[in-house]
Amino acid sequence: MMRKTEFYIDGEWVAPARPNDCEVINPATEEACAVISLGSEEDVNRAVAAARRAFESFSKTTLEERIRLIERLLEIMHERNEEMAQAVSVEMGAPIKLARGGQAGSGPFHVEGFLQALSQYHFEEDLDSQGEHIVHEPIGVCGLITPWNWPVNQIALKVVPALAVGCTCVLKPSEIAPLSAIVFAEMIDAAGFPKGVFNLVNGEGVVVGEAMSRHPDIDMMSFTGSTRAGAAVSRAAAETVKRVTLELGGKSPNIVFEDADLETAIKKGVFGCMENTGQSCNAPTRMLVQRSVYNDAVRLAGEYAGKVEVGDPTQEGRHIGPLVSEAQFNKVQGLINTAIDEGARLVAGGPGRPDGLNRGYFVRPTVFADVDNGMTIAREEVFGPVLAMIPFDTEEEAIAIANDTPYGLAAYVQTADQAKARRVAKQLRAGMVQINGAQRPAGSPFGGYKQSGNGREGGRWGLEDFLEVKAISGY
């Protein structure tokens, strides 16, 4: 079994201040696959001190120097994609095809988007005929906390823009899925970034995350995870009035109008909800269907959910894998049972493991129909392959149901009427709206409204999260 108990601090792999071993569990086997160490406040202090020292010089490097380092990192990410994929697959259960593509592949995808944004971004500008010069400067030392569900994706969306604009950072990945972050740290080291620019400390949120959020020498916290944990980061960071950006939960509506290509819309909606075993904050988990085609949509959703295969992450194929942990498995099982108790109609799946699987945190792809938006299954983020179907009659009702949620991350609209699609999209209280399956390009801003967080990740918006604005009059 792998032992990865060291932290990457000040350009070196170092032992923790106090040994505190923690097993990493393979969710497909329920067995330990690695041992890491959980860090302490002392480890955070050491990492922050290294980042603070490095900031003095790294913040003054030229854009060309930083681009060269990031381009080298991109090369290494491509070279070691298979190694990264294997780490993701074993730590959080992503099937190897998804691990190679969407999971490990998301890192290079976002790096390319940031390089494109850097080539067009103006770090200094003059206000026309105002005699004032505007400078965008790195904010300083950044504390970065990333989740287990899309580990490489979130590491790239935080670390790369921070370093690109001249910040230094301390990364705390999820202790549930830390192996991909360790591989990433090795890539940073191989790319030749100066010591102290990037630091990695594994640990629990209540210890390491709390110490980072409160630390007076961290200038900014960027967090991705649950809304509850994001609120805790904000409270801790408030003492030092540091900037906090949050990418949190979602309960994204997928509005299917009667004039949509129904079979395509339902197929993509079901598979989109089930992808990554439903463990995506922007998953289309509420399917709102116009009543005139609702019964056909329910039938199709049940059929497509039945075609979603569940299986061993090490096997090739388009199946889904297990949930990440026993705690997540128990949560999803509880929400499925609650939906049944509250009167939702079970169309596919249900409680328990899929047939033939008696080990691992596997769940049945599940569809509920006749859901009321007040039901728990429509209000709470499940983070599992569970779809809630809700009927509506009018465009206005669809918008009202879609917006009736504490979240506002993503939304999806399916209709043959482009004017209607645009009209509805502008009324949805969500940070991202996709019409008829349109894909989001590299550099697109990712983030949401309301309790889905603040700030935006990706492209020039992701760069600006890590920049301060200085106005110099009489320049």
C-alpha positions as CSV (number, residue, x, y, z in Angstrom):
1,M,0.0,0.0,0.0
2,M,1.3,3.5,-0.9
3,R,2.5,5.8,1.9
4,K,2.3,9.5,0.9
5,T,2.7,11.1,4.4
6,E,4.9,14.0,3.4
7,F,3.8,17.5,2.6
8,Y,5.2,19.7,-0.2
9,I,6.4,22.9,1.5
10,D,9.0,25.4,0.3
11,G,10.0,23.3,-2.7
12,E,10.6,20.1,-0.7
13,W,8.7,17.0,0.5
14,V,8.8,17.3,4.3
15,A,7.5,15.3,7.2
16,P,4.5,16.6,9.1
17,A,5.1,18.4,12.4
18,R,3.3,15.6,14.1
19,P,2.6,12.2,12.5
20,N,-1.1,11.6,12.1
21,D,-1.8,8.8,9.6
22,C,-5.0,8.5,7.7
23,E,-6.1,5.8,5.4
24,V,-7.4,6.6,1.9
25,I,-10.3,4.3,1.1
26,N,-10.9,2.9,-2.4
27,P,-14.7,3.3,-2.7
28,A,-15.0,0.4,-5.1
29,T,-13.5,-2.1,-2.7
30,E,-14.0,-0.4,0.7
31,E,-10.3,-1.1,1.4
32,A,-7.4,1.2,2.1
33,C,-5.4,2.0,-1.0
34,A,-2.9,4.5,0.6
35,V,-1.9,6.2,3.8
36,I,-1.4,10.0,4.1
37,S,-0.8,12.2,7.1
38,L,-3.3,14.8,8.3
39,G,-1.6,18.1,8.9
40,S,-1.9,20.6,11.8
41,E,-1.8,24.3,12.4
42,E,2.0,24.1,12.7
43,D,2.2,22.6,9.1
44,V,-0.1,25.4,7.9
45,N,2.1,28.0,9.5
46,R,5.2,26.6,7.9
47,A,3.6,26.5,4.5
48,V,2.2,30.0,4.8
49,A,5.6,31.4,5.8
50,A,7.2,29.8,2.7
51,A,4.5,31.2,0.5
52,R,4.9,34.7,2.1
53,R,8.7,34.7,1.5
54,A,8.3,33.5,-2.1
55,F,5.6,36.1,-2.9
56,E,8.2,39.0,-2.5
57,S,10.1,37.8,-5.5
58,F,7.5,35.8,-7.5
59,S,5.0,38.7,-7.6
60,K,7.7,40.7,-9.4
61,T,8.4,38.1,-12.2
62,T,7.4,39.0,-15.7
63,L,4.3,37.6,-17.3
64,E,6.5,35.9,-19.9
65,E,8.4,34.0,-17.1
66,R,5.1,32.9,-15.6
67,I,3.7,31.8,-18.9
68,R,6.8,29.8,-19.6
69,L,6.4,27.9,-16.3
70,I,2.7,27.2,-16.9
71,E,3.4,26.0,-20.5
72,R,6.0,23.6,-19.0
73,L,3.4,22.5,-16.5
74,L,0.9,21.8,-19.3
75,E,3.5,19.6,-21.1
76,I,4.0,17.6,-17.9
77,M,0.2,17.2,-17.4
78,H,-0.1,15.7,-20.8
79,E,2.8,13.4,-20.3
80,R,1.5,12.1,-17.0
81,N,-2.2,12.1,-17.8
82,E,-2.4,8.3,-17.3
83,E,-0.8,8.5,-13.9
84,M,-3.2,11.2,-12.9
85,A,-6.1,9.2,-14.2
86,Q,-5.2,6.2,-12.1
87,A,-4.9,8.3,-9.0
88,V,-8.3,9.8,-9.5
89,S,-9.9,6.5,-10.3
90,V,-8.6,4.8,-7.2
91,E,-9.2,7.6,-4.7
92,M,-12.8,8.6,-5.7
93,G,-14.0,5.8,-7.9
94,A,-14.2,7.4,-11.3
95,P,-14.3,4.8,-14.1
96,I,-11.0,4.8,-15.9
97,K,-12.5,6.2,-19.2
98,L,-13.9,9.2,-17.3
99,A,-10.8,9.4,-15.2
100,R,-8.6,9.8,-18.3
101,G,-10.9,12.1,-20.1
102,G,-13.2,14.4,-18.1
103,Q,-11.3,14.1,-14.8
104,A,-7.5,14.1,-15.5
105,G,-8.2,15.8,-18.9
106,S,-9.9,18.8,-17.2
107,G,-6.5,20.0,-15.9
108,P,-4.9,20.7,-19.3
109,F,-8.3,21.9,-20.6
110,H,-8.4,24.7,-18.0
111,V,-4.6,25.5,-18.3
112,E,-5.1,26.1,-22.0
113,G,-8.0,28.4,-21.3
114,F,-6.0,30.4,-18.8
115,L,-3.0,30.7,-21.2
116,Q,-5.5,32.1,-23.8
117,A,-6.8,34.5,-21.3
118,L,-3.3,35.6,-20.3
119,S,-2.4,36.4,-23.9
120,Q,-5.3,38.9,-24.0
121,Y,-5.4,40.3,-20.5
122,H,-4.2,43.9,-19.7
123,F,-2.6,44.1,-16.3
124,E,-2.1,47.8,-16.8
125,E,-4.3,50.3,-18.5
126,D,-5.0,54.1,-18.8
127,L,-8.4,55.6,-18.3
128,D,-9.0,57.7,-21.5
129,S,-8.4,61.4,-20.9
130,Q,-8.7,60.9,-17.1
131,G,-5.0,61.0,-16.2
132,E,-5.4,57.8,-14.2
133,H,-3.5,54.6,-14.5
134,I,-5.1,51.3,-13.4
135,V,-2.9,48.4,-12.3
136,H,-4.1,44.9,-11.6
137,E,-1.7,43.3,-9.0
138,P,-1.5,39.9,-7.4
139,I,-3.5,39.8,-4.2
140,G,-0.8,37.9,-2.2
141,V,-0.7,34.5,-0.5
142,C,-3.8,32.4,-1.4
143,G,-5.3,29.5,0.6
144,L,-6.9,27.0,-1.7
145,I,-9.3,24.3,-0.6
146,T,-10.5,21.8,-3.2
147,P,-13.1,18.9,-3.1
148,W,-13.0,15.2,-3.9
149,N,-15.6,15.0,-6.7
150,W,-13.6,16.7,-9.5
151,P,-10.2,17.0,-7.9
152,V,-8.0,17.8,-10.9
153,N,-10.6,20.2,-12.3
154,Q,-10.7,22.3,-9.1
155,I,-7.0,22.2,-8.5
156,A,-6.4,23.6,-12.0
157,L,-9.1,26.2,-11.6
158,K,-7.5,27.6,-8.5
159,V,-3.7,27.0,-8.5
160,V,-3.1,27.9,-12.1
161,P,-4.7,31.4,-12.2
162,A,-3.2,32.2,-8.8
163,L,0.3,31.4,-10.1
164,A,-0.4,32.9,-13.5
165,V,-0.9,36.4,-12.0
166,G,2.0,36.2,-9.5
167,C,0.4,35.0,-6.3
168,T,1.7,32.2,-4.2
169,C,-0.4,29.5,-2.6
170,V,-1.1,26.8,0.0
171,L,-3.4,24.0,-1.3
172,K,-5.5,21.7,1.0
173,P,-7.1,19.0,-1.1
174,S,-9.8,16.8,0.2
175,E,-8.4,14.2,2.6
176,I,-10.8,11.7,1.0
177,A,-9.2,12.1,-2.4
178,P,-5.6,13.5,-1.9
179,L,-3.6,11.3,-4.3
180,S,-4.3,13.4,-7.4
181,A,-3.1,16.5,-5.5
182,I,0.2,14.8,-4.6
183,V,0.7,13.9,-8.3
184,F,0.0,17.6,-9.2
185,A,2.5,18.8,-6.6
186,E,5.1,16.5,-8.3
187,M,4.2,18.2,-11.6
188,I,4.7,21.6,-10.2
189,D,8.1,20.6,-8.9
190,A,9.1,19.1,-12.2
191,A,8.0,22.3,-14.0
192,G,10.5,24.3,-12.1
193,F,8.4,26.8,-10.1
194,P,10.5,28.6,-7.5
195,K,10.4,27.1,-4.0
196,G,7.6,28.3,-1.8
197,V,5.4,29.4,-4.7
198,F,3.2,26.3,-4.4
199,N,2.7,24.4,-1.1
200,L,0.6,21.3,-0.3
201,V,-0.7,20.4,3.2
202,N,-3.1,17.5,3.5
203,G,-5.6,17.5,6.3
204,E,-9.1,17.9,7.6
205,G,-11.2,21.0,7.0
206,V,-11.8,21.6,10.7
207,V,-8.1,21.7,11.4
208,V,-6.1,22.7,8.3
209,G,-8.9,24.5,6.5
210,E,-9.8,26.4,9.7
211,A,-6.1,27.4,10.3
212,M,-5.8,28.6,6.7
213,S,-9.0,30.6,6.8
214,R,-8.0,32.4,10.0
215,H,-4.3,32.9,9.1
216,P,-3.4,36.6,9.1
217,D,-0.7,36.1,6.4
218,I,-3.2,34.5,3.9
219,D,-4.7,37.3,1.8
220,M,-7.4,35.3,0.1
221,M,-9.3,32.0,0.5
222,S,-10.7,30.1,-2.5
223,F,-13.0,27.3,-1.5
224,T,-15.0,24.6,-3.4
225,G,-17.3,22.3,-1.5
226,S,-20.5,22.2,0.4
227,T,-22.5,25.4,1.2
228,R,-22.2,24.5,4.9
229,A,-18.4,24.3,4.8
230,G,-18.2,27.4,2.6
231,A,-20.1,29.4,5.2
232,A,-17.6,28.1,7.8
233,V,-14.6,29.3,5.7
234,S,-16.3,32.7,5.4
235,R,-16.9,33.0,9.1
236,A,-13.3,32.1,9.9
237,A,-11.9,34.4,7.3
238,A,-14.0,37.4,8.4
239,E,-11.6,38.0,11.4
240,T,-8.9,39.1,9.0
241,V,-11.2,40.6,6.3
242,K,-9.6,38.6,3.6
243,R,-11.2,38.0,0.2
244,V,-13.2,34.8,0.0
245,T,-14.4,33.2,-3.2
246,L,-16.8,30.2,-3.0
247,E,-17.9,27.6,-5.4
248,L,-20.6,25.7,-3.6
249,G,-23.6,23.4,-4.1
250,G,-26.4,23.3,-6.7
251,K,-29.8,21.9,-7.5
252,S,-29.8,22.7,-11.2
253,P,-33.1,22.8,-13.2
254,N,-33.3,21.3,-16.7
255,I,-36.4,22.8,-18.3
256,V,-37.9,20.7,-21.1
257,F,-40.5,22.4,-23.2
258,E,-43.1,20.6,-25.3
259,D,-41.5,21.7,-28.6
260,A,-38.1,20.2,-27.7
261,D,-36.6,17.2,-29.3
262,L,-38.0,15.1,-26.5
263,E,-36.0,11.9,-26.9
264,T,-32.7,13.8,-27.2
265,A,-33.5,16.1,-24.3
266,I,-34.5,13.3,-21.9
267,K,-31.5,11.1,-22.9
268,K,-29.0,13.8,-22.4
269,G,-30.7,15.0,-19.2
270,V,-30.7,11.5,-17.6
271,F,-27.1,10.8,-18.6
272,G,-26.0,14.3,-17.6
273,C,-27.5,13.8,-14.1
274,M,-25.9,10.3,-13.7
275,E,-22.4,11.3,-15.0
276,N,-19.6,11.0,-12.4
277,T,-22.2,9.0,-10.3
278,G,-24.2,12.3,-9.9
279,Q,-21.3,13.8,-7.9
280,S,-21.2,17.2,-9.8
281,C,-22.4,20.5,-8.3
282,N,-23.8,21.6,-11.7
283,A,-25.6,18.3,-12.5
284,P,-29.1,18.7,-13.9
285,T,-30.9,17.0,-11.1
286,R,-34.3,18.6,-11.4
287,M,-36.0,17.9,-14.7
288,L,-38.9,20.2,-15.3
289,V,-41.1,19.0,-18.1
290,Q,-44.1,20.6,-19.8
291,R,-47.2,18.7,-18.8
292,S,-48.3,18.0,-22.4
293,V,-45.2,15.7,-22.9
294,Y,-44.6,14.8,-19.3
295,N,-45.9,11.2,-19.4
296,D,-43.7,10.4,-22.4
297,A,-40.8,12.1,-20.7
298,V,-41.2,10.0,-17.6
299,R,-41.3,6.8,-19.6
300,L,-38.2,7.8,-21.6
301,A,-36.3,8.8,-18.4
302,G,-37.1,5.4,-16.8
303,E,-35.8,3.6,-20.0
304,Y,-32.6,5.6,-20.2
305,A,-31.9,5.3,-16.4
306,G,-32.2,1.5,-16.9
307,K,-29.5,1.7,-19.5
308,V,-27.0,3.4,-17.2
309,E,-24.6,0.6,-16.2
310,V,-22.8,0.5,-12.8
311,G,-19.5,-1.3,-12.4
312,D,-15.9,-1.6,-11.5
313,P,-13.9,1.7,-12.1
314,T,-10.9,-0.3,-13.4
315,Q,-12.9,-1.7,-16.3
316,E,-13.1,0.1,-19.6
317,G,-16.5,1.4,-20.6
318,R,-19.1,4.1,-20.2
319,H,-20.5,2.8,-16.9
320,I,-20.7,4.8,-13.7
321,G,-18.7,3.9,-10.6
322,P,-19.3,4.1,-6.8
323,L,-20.0,7.0,-4.6
324,V,-16.9,8.4,-3.0
325,S,-17.4,7.2,0.6
326,E,-19.5,5.3,3.1
327,A,-20.9,8.7,4.4
328,Q,-21.9,9.7,0.9
329,F,-23.5,6.3,0.3
330,N,-25.6,6.6,3.5
331,K,-26.6,10.1,2.7
332,V,-27.9,9.2,-0.8
333,Q,-29.7,6.1,0.5
334,G,-31.4,8.2,3.1
335,L,-32.6,10.8,0.6
336,I,-33.9,8.1,-1.7
337,N,-35.9,6.6,1.1
338,T,-37.1,10.1,2.2
339,A,-38.4,10.7,-1.4
340,I,-40.4,7.5,-1.3
341,D,-41.8,8.4,2.1
342,E,-42.8,11.9,0.9
343,G,-44.8,10.4,-2.0
344,A,-42.5,10.8,-5.0
345,R,-43.2,8.1,-7.6
346,L,-40.2,5.7,-8.1
347,V,-39.7,5.2,-11.9
348,A,-36.3,3.5,-11.9
349,G,-33.7,2.4,-9.4
350,G,-34.4,2.9,-5.7
351,P,-32.7,1.9,-2.4
352,G,-29.8,-0.5,-2.1
353,R,-26.9,-1.5,-4.4
354,P,-27.4,-2.6,-8.0
355,D,-27.8,-6.3,-8.6
356,G,-24.6,-8.3,-8.4
357,L,-22.7,-5.7,-6.4
358,N,-22.5,-6.4,-2.6
359,R,-19.3,-4.5,-1.9
360,G,-18.3,-0.9,-2.6
361,Y,-20.3,2.3,-2.4
362,F,-22.4,1.6,-5.5
363,V,-25.9,2.9,-5.9
364,R,-28.8,2.3,-8.3
365,P,-29.4,5.0,-11.0
366,T,-32.7,6.4,-9.7
367,V,-35.5,8.5,-11.2
368,F,-38.5,10.0,-9.3
369,A,-41.5,11.4,-11.0
370,D,-44.4,13.5,-9.7
371,V,-42.1,15.4,-7.5
372,D,-43.3,18.6,-5.9
373,N,-40.7,21.3,-5.6
374,G,-41.3,21.4,-1.9
375,M,-40.1,17.8,-1.4
376,T,-36.8,17.1,0.2
377,I,-35.6,15.4,-3.1
378,A,-36.2,18.7,-4.9
379,R,-34.7,21.0,-2.3
380,E,-31.5,19.2,-1.1
381,E,-28.4,18.5,-3.1
382,V,-28.2,14.7,-3.3
383,F,-24.8,14.3,-4.9
384,G,-25.7,10.9,-6.3
385,P,-27.3,9.5,-9.5
386,V,-30.8,10.6,-8.6
387,L,-33.2,12.6,-10.9
388,A,-36.3,14.4,-9.7
389,M,-39.0,15.0,-12.4
390,I,-41.4,17.9,-12.0
391,P,-44.3,18.8,-14.3
392,F,-45.2,22.4,-15.3
393,D,-47.8,24.1,-17.5
394,T,-46.5,27.5,-18.6
395,E,-43.3,29.2,-19.3
396,E,-43.8,31.5,-16.3
397,E,-44.4,28.5,-14.0
398,A,-41.3,26.8,-15.2
399,I,-39.2,29.8,-14.4
400,A,-40.8,30.2,-11.0
401,I,-40.1,26.5,-10.1
402,A,-36.5,26.7,-11.5
403,N,-35.8,29.8,-9.4
404,D,-37.4,28.4,-6.3
405,T,-34.2,27.1,-4.7
406,P,-31.6,28.4,-2.4
407,Y,-29.0,27.5,-5.1
408,G,-28.2,29.2,-8.4
409,L,-25.3,27.4,-10.0
410,A,-26.4,26.1,-13.4
411,A,-29.6,25.7,-15.5
412,Y,-30.5,24.0,-18.7
413,V,-33.2,24.9,-21.3
414,Q,-34.5,22.6,-24.0
415,T,-36.7,24.1,-26.7
416,A,-36.9,24.4,-30.5
417,D,-37.8,28.1,-30.1
418,Q,-34.5,30.0,-29.8
419,A,-36.2,33.3,-28.9
420,K,-38.0,31.5,-26.0
421,A,-34.7,29.8,-24.9
422,R,-33.0,33.2,-24.7
423,R,-35.9,34.8,-22.9
424,V,-36.1,32.1,-20.3
425,A,-32.3,31.9,-19.9
426,K,-32.2,35.6,-19.0
427,Q,-34.8,35.1,-16.2
428,L,-33.1,32.2,-14.6
429,R,-31.2,33.0,-11.4
430,A,-28.2,30.9,-12.2
431,G,-24.6,31.7,-13.1
432,M,-24.5,29.4,-16.1
433,V,-27.3,28.4,-18.6
434,Q,-26.9,25.9,-21.4
435,I,-29.4,25.8,-24.2
436,N,-30.2,22.6,-26.1
437,G,-27.0,20.8,-24.9
438,A,-24.5,23.6,-25.9
439,Q,-21.1,22.9,-24.3
440,R,-19.1,25.4,-22.3
441,P,-15.7,26.3,-23.9
442,A,-12.4,26.6,-22.1
443,G,-12.2,30.0,-20.4
444,S,-15.9,30.2,-19.7
445,P,-16.7,31.6,-16.2
446,F,-17.9,28.9,-13.8
447,G,-19.8,30.0,-10.7
448,G,-23.3,30.7,-9.4
449,Y,-25.8,33.0,-7.6
450,K,-27.2,32.8,-4.1
451,Q,-26.0,29.9,-1.9
452,S,-24.1,28.4,-4.9
453,G,-21.3,30.9,-4.0
454,N,-19.5,34.0,-5.3
455,G,-16.7,34.7,-7.7
456,R,-16.0,33.0,-11.0
457,E,-13.5,30.4,-12.0
458,G,-12.0,30.0,-15.5
459,G,-10.7,32.4,-18.2
460,R,-10.1,36.1,-17.4
461,W,-12.7,36.0,-14.7
462,G,-10.7,33.3,-12.9
463,L,-7.6,35.5,-13.2
464,E,-9.4,38.6,-11.8
465,D,-10.4,36.7,-8.6
466,F,-6.7,36.7,-7.6
467,L,-6.0,40.3,-8.5
468,E,-6.2,43.6,-6.6
469,V,-7.1,46.8,-8.5
470,K,-4.9,49.9,-7.9
471,A,-5.8,53.3,-9.3
472,I,-2.9,55.7,-9.7
473,S,-4.0,59.3,-10.4
474,G,-1.6,61.8,-12.0
475,Y,0.5,58.9,-13.4
